Amino acid sequence: AAEEIGPFRINSDGKTLYLNPYAWNKLANLLFLESPAGVGFSYSNTTSDLYTAGDNRTAEDAYRFLQRWFNRFPQYKYRDFYIAGESYAGHYVPQLSQLIYRRNKGIANPAINFKGFMVGNGVTDDYYDYIGTFEYWWTHGLISDSTYRSLNDSCPPESSMHPSATCNRSLDIANSEFGNIDPYSIYTRPCNTTGEMRRNLRGRYPWMKRAYDPCTERYSKEYFNLPEVQKALHANKTKIPYAWDTCSDIVGDKWA
């Protein structure tokens, strides 16, 4: 919400906001869901939930949330409803969409007026995602020929969530060969570019004032961990014993 399509973006000071001129809420009502439980400010009163997360339960939890949300805000109940996401939403979104579609069958006026879904840069299948990723790194000169062969020999068809020691070693070598390049955005500067360089670029090229900023994730972590921000959002009332983060290592490590 705060890094891409939401109404506000976070300034580099990690404390203040500015209006996002490309926000999707200019065209539609947006509802952001931190899912599964344990991600962001979401939580569960059952600790074991953090250690037994998976695709099926995440879809069920999201479905129950949507049902309760529409019951609480019935004015939105019969409006066209779309689901969108990126990255691992290549699993979340289609599975939740399928669940809604199946539960809506046979209901004259379903609570969720589901119309479709969108997925960007989605995770699909470990085998093909590995192959596509390694091919991209190699053809764009990010890794050597030997590392490319090693990755293809040691990683597919393993799970990307729990790779073997051999695959991990190959991935570590690949990461070291990237150097000071962000593999997710190889044609832009990485986040560790100095603030002075950023100011110089923006001063020389005024049109870059709001150009792509690779550090938005860092700004989000700083902003959402401010006590005054959490109080304003009525978030973290349970005082969870860890900082807000864009992803949860606990949930990710135990994913099934």
C-alpha positions in Angstrom: 0.0 0.0 0.0 2.7 2.5 0.9 5.3 1.4 -1.7 3.3 1.1 -4.9 -0.5 1.6 -5.5 -1.8 3.2 -2.3 -2.8 6.9 -1.8 0.3 7.8 0.0 4.0 7.2 -0.4 6.7 7.6 2.3 9.4 10.2 2.1 13.0 9.2 2.5 13.0 10.5 6.1 10.8 7.6 7.0 8.5 9.9 8.9 6.4 11.9 6.5 4.1 11.2 3.5 3.4 12.6 0.1 0.4 12.0 -2.2 0.9 9.2 -4.8 -0.2 10.6 -8.2 -0.6 7.1 -9.6 -2.7 5.7 -6.7 -5.3 3.2 -7.7 -7.8 4.6 -5.3 -8.4 7.3 -7.9 -10.3 4.7 -9.8 -11.6 2.2 -7.3 -12.0 1.5 -3.6 -8.9 -0.4 -2.3 -8.8 -2.9 0.6 -5.3 -4.1 1.6 -5.0 -7.4 3.5 -1.9 -8.4 5.4 -1.9 -12.1 4.9 -1.2 -14.7 6.2 -1.5 -14.2 10.0 1.8 -13.0 11.3 2.6 -10.8 8.3 2.8 -7.0 9.0 0.4 -6.1 11.8 -1.8 -9.1 11.4 -1.6 -11.7 14.2 -3.3 -14.8 15.6 -4.2 -15.5 19.2 -3.1 -19.1 18.5 0.7 -19.1 18.4 0.8 -22.4 16.5 -0.8 -20.7 13.5 2.5 -19.0 12.8 4.1 -22.4 12.4 1.5 -24.2 10.3 0.8 -21.6 7.6 0.2 -22.7 4.0 -1.7 -22.0 0.8 -4.9 -23.7 1.7 -5.3 -22.2 5.2 -4.3 -18.8 4.0 -7.1 -18.9 1.3 -9.6 -20.0 4.0 -8.6 -17.3 6.4 -8.8 -14.6 3.7 -12.2 -15.9 2.6 -13.5 -15.7 6.2 -12.1 -12.2 6.6 -13.8 -11.0 3.4 -17.2 -12.4 4.5 -16.9 -10.6 7.8 -15.7 -7.4 6.2 -18.6 -7.3 3.7 -21.1 -8.1 6.5 -19.7 -5.2 8.5 -19.7 -2.8 5.6 -22.8 -3.9 3.6 -22.7 -0.8 1.4 -19.9 -2.5 -0.6 -21.4 -5.9 -0.6 -22.7 -6.1 -4.2 -20.2 -3.9 -5.9 -17.8 -5.5 -8.5 -15.0 -7.1 -6.6 -11.5 -7.9 -8.0 -8.5 -9.4 -6.2 -4.9 -8.3 -7.1 -1.4 -9.1 -5.9 2.2 -9.8 -6.9 5.0 -12.2 -6.2 3.7 -15.0 -4.0 0.2 -13.8 -4.9 0.7 -16.1 -7.9 -0.6 -18.6 -5.3 -2.6 -16.5 -2.9 -4.8 -14.8 -5.6 -5.8 -17.7 -7.8 -6.5 -20.0 -4.8 -8.6 -17.4 -3.0 -10.4 -16.6 -6.3 -11.2 -20.3 -6.9 -12.4 -20.6 -3.3 -14.8 -17.6 -3.7 -16.0 -18.9 -7.1 -16.8 -22.4 -5.6 -18.5 -21.0 -2.5 -20.6 -18.6 -4.6 -22.0 -21.4 -6.7 -25.7 -22.0 -6.0 -26.1 -18.8 -4.1 -28.6 -16.4 -5.6 -27.0 -13.2 -4.1 -23.5 -14.1 -2.9 -21.9 -11.8 -0.4 -18.8 -11.4 -2.6 -19.6 -10.1 -6.1 -16.4 -11.6 -7.5 -15.5 -10.5 -11.1 -11.9 -11.4 -11.6 -8.3 -11.2 -10.5 -4.9 -9.8 -11.5 -1.4 -11.1 -10.7 1.9 -9.3 -11.4 5.2 -11.0 -11.6 3.6 -14.0 -9.9 5.2 -17.0 -8.3 3.9 -20.1 -10.1 5.8 -23.4 -9.9 9.2 -23.8 -8.2 10.7 -25.7 -11.1 9.8 -23.2 -13.8 10.4 -20.2 -11.6 13.9 -21.4 -10.9 14.6 -22.0 -14.6 13.3 -18.6 -15.6 15.1 -16.7 -12.9 18.5 -18.4 -13.6 18.0 -17.8 -17.3 17.3 -14.1 -16.7 20.4 -13.7 -14.5 22.7 -15.5 -17.0 21.4 -13.8 -20.2 21.7 -10.4 -18.5 25.3 -11.0 -17.5 24.7 -11.1 -13.7 26.2 -14.5 -13.2 29.0 -16.6 -14.8 28.5 -19.6 -17.1 29.8 -22.0 -14.3 27.3 -20.5 -11.7 24.5 -20.8 -14.2 25.2 -24.5 -14.8 25.6 -25.1 -11.0 22.3 -23.4 -10.3 20.5 -25.5 -12.9 22.1 -28.7 -11.7 21.5 -28.2 -8.0 18.2 -26.3 -7.5 15.3 -27.5 -9.8 13.0 -29.2 -9.0 13.5 -28.4 -5.3 11.2 -26.2 -3.3 12.3 -22.6 -3.3 11.0 -22.3 0.3 13.4 -25.0 1.6 16.3 -25.4 -0.8 19.1 -27.9 -0.2 22.5 -27.0 1.1 23.9 -27.5 -2.4 21.4 -25.2 -3.9 21.9 -22.6 -1.2 25.7 -22.6 -1.9 25.0 -22.0 -5.6 22.6 -19.2 -4.7 25.2 -17.6 -2.4 27.7 -17.6 -5.2 25.2 -16.0 -7.6 24.4 -13.3 -5.0 28.1 -12.5 -4.7 28.5 -12.3 -8.5 25.7 -9.7 -8.7 27.9 -7.2 -7.1 26.3 -3.8 -6.4 23.3 -4.6 -8.6 19.7 -5.2 -7.5 18.6 -8.3 -9.5 15.0 -7.2 -9.3 15.8 -3.9 -11.1 19.1 -4.2 -12.9 18.9 -1.0 -14.8 18.4 1.3 -11.8 20.6 2.3 -8.9 20.5 0.1 -5.8 19.2 1.3 -2.5 22.6 1.9 -1.1 23.3 4.8 -3.5 24.2 7.7 -1.3 21.7 10.5 -0.5 24.1 13.0 -2.0 24.1 11.2 -5.3 20.3 11.1 -5.4 20.1 14.9 -4.7 22.6 15.6 -7.4 20.7 13.5 -9.9 17.4 15.2 -9.1 19.0 18.7 -9.2 20.5 18.0 -12.6 17.3 16.3 -14.0 14.2 18.0 -12.4 11.9 15.4 -14.0 13.6 12.8 -11.7 12.2 14.4 -8.6 9.8 11.5 -8.1 11.6 9.0 -10.2 11.9 5.3 -9.2 13.3 5.0 -5.6 14.7 1.6 -4.8 14.6 2.3 -1.0 10.8 2.4 -0.5 10.9 -0.9 1.5 13.4 0.7 3.9 11.2 3.8 4.3 8.2 1.6 5.0 10.0 -0.3 7.8 11.0 2.9 9.4 7.6 4.5 9.1 5.4 1.7 10.3 7.6 1.0 13.3 7.0 4.6 14.6 4.9 4.4 17.8 2.9 7.4 16.8 2.1 5.8 13.4 1.0 2.6 15.0 -1.2 4.5 17.4 -2.8 6.5 14.6 -3.5 3.3 12.7 -4.9 1.5 15.8 -2.4 -1.2 15.0 -0.2 -3.4 17.2 -2.5 -3.0 20.2 -1.3 -6.4 21.4 2.3 -5.1 21.4 3.8 -7.9 19.4 7.4 -8.6 20.4 8.9 -8.0 17.0 9.2 -5.1 14.6 6.8 -4.6 11.6 8.3 -5.9 8.4 7.2 -6.4 4.8 7.7 -10.1 5.1 7.7 -12.6 8.0 10.7 -14.9 8.3 8.9 -16.9 10.9 5.9 -17.6 8.6 8.1 -18.1 5.6 10.5 -20.6 7.2 7.5 -22.7 8.4 5.5 -22.5 5.1 3.9 -25.7 4.0 
